[in-house]
Amino acid sequence: MSAQAEERWTQTIVDFYADGSSVLSACTPSRINNEGNPQGMNPRSGNYGRGLGDYFAYRELLKKWLADGECEGLELDTQIAGS
């Protein structure tokens, strides 16, 4: 993926991040609340869809990319290692 496309994708993740630390701090420590420290969660390392992941929205995004026939910024290396 091009550096610009990667930065746009990261910005998309950050823009749609929902800070749920106040709710998550009351939960039992787990991977979802950063082992009991939700304030330490970083939006830049979150998933598509509010930081915790939205399977359905991501699936729709993938369907759109497939229907459009392209993924803007995707760069494929057509050279196979060792050939």
C-alpha distance (Angstrom), angle and dihedral (degrees) to the residues before:
residue distance angle dihedral
M1 . . .
S2 3.78 . .
A3 3.80 117.6 .
Q4 3.82 90.5 -116.2
A5 3.81 92.5 51.4
E6 3.80 90.6 48.1
E7 3.81 91.1 51.6
R8 3.85 91.4 48.0
W9 3.81 90.4 50.6
T10 3.81 91.7 48.4
Q11 3.80 89.6 49.1
T12 3.82 89.4 51.6
I13 3.81 89.3 54.5
V14 3.82 91.4 48.3
D15 3.82 94.3 45.2
F16 3.80 93.2 54.8
Y17 3.80 96.7 40.8
A18 3.80 113.9 125.7
D19 3.78 115.1 -154.9
G20 3.77 104.8 -134.3
S21 3.80 96.1 164.2
S22 3.81 94.1 119.8
V23 3.81 91.4 57.1
L24 3.80 96.1 36.6
S25 3.80 93.1 51.8
A26 3.83 88.5 69.3
C27 3.81 92.6 55.7
T28 3.79 129.5 93.3
P29 3.83 109.2 -90.7
S30 3.80 110.9 -89.4
R31 3.80 141.7 136.8
I32 3.81 89.0 -81.8
N33 3.81 94.3 62.4
N34 3.80 98.4 34.3
E35 3.80 92.3 -99.7
G36 3.81 92.8 -56.5
N37 3.81 96.0 -40.2
P38 3.83 105.6 93.9
Q39 3.82 91.0 159.7
G40 3.80 87.0 69.9
M41 3.79 93.0 59.8
N42 3.80 114.5 116.9
P43 3.83 119.1 -144.4
R44 3.83 89.9 -149.9
S45 3.80 90.3 64.2
G46 3.81 95.6 44.5
N47 3.76 129.1 109.6
Y48 3.78 128.8 -101.9
G49 3.78 108.0 -82.7
R50 3.80 116.0 46.5
G51 3.81 95.0 -31.3
L52 3.80 97.7 -74.2
G53 3.78 96.6 68.4
D54 3.78 133.7 -95.0
Y55 3.78 107.5 -145.2
F56 3.80 94.5 -173.2
A57 3.81 96.0 49.6
Y58 3.80 91.0 45.8
R59 3.81 90.7 49.1
E60 3.82 89.6 52.5
L61 3.80 90.6 49.3
L62 3.81 90.5 51.9
K63 3.82 90.6 48.4
K64 3.82 89.6 52.2
W65 3.80 91.8 50.2
L66 3.80 89.7 49.2
A67 3.83 93.1 48.0
D68 3.81 91.0 48.0
G69 3.79 89.9 51.1
E70 3.77 94.1 -133.5
C71 3.75 144.3 67.6
E72 3.79 108.4 -144.8
G73 3.79 111.1 -123.7
L74 3.80 95.6 15.2
E75 3.77 111.5 138.4
L76 3.79 116.7 -169.7
D77 3.77 120.8 -156.6
T78 3.78 103.5 -140.7
Q79 3.80 92.2 -172.7
I80 3.78 113.0 97.6
A81 3.79 115.1 -144.1
G82 3.79 113.0 -106.1
S83 3.81 97.0 19.0
